[in-house]
Amino acid sequence: MIVAPSRIFTPGSGTETLLMRTIGIRDVVIGSGACAAWARGEEGELQRWATVGLASDTGDFVTGLRSTSLVGTKSALIATLSPVPFVAAGILGLARAFTRR
């Protein structure tokens, strides 16, 4: 999403390309923090990073739902659907972590 956002979708504007790149950058930062916590074996720290990622992706989803009047239907749909796999993965991961306790 950072280097080649057009592989994810066909951008209709520079704004859409910028949106995908900023989401990609944020995901790299949050994912790197979670991977570092996992590598250190700090379960509580990993769950905190996962929770931050889930909150961020859920915020992206909600913002996408409310953005039609700002960016148009196509861009709002892209903004809404892009974080869905990450939200689902975050919910699944946190649910599995809580059931292991």
Protein Blocks (a to p, Z undefined) as FASTA:
>chain_A
ZZmmmlmpccfbfklmmmmmmmmmmmmmmmmmmmmmmmnopaklmmmmmmmmmmmmmmmm
mmmmmmmmmnojklmmmmmmmmmmmmmmmmmmmmmmmmmZZ
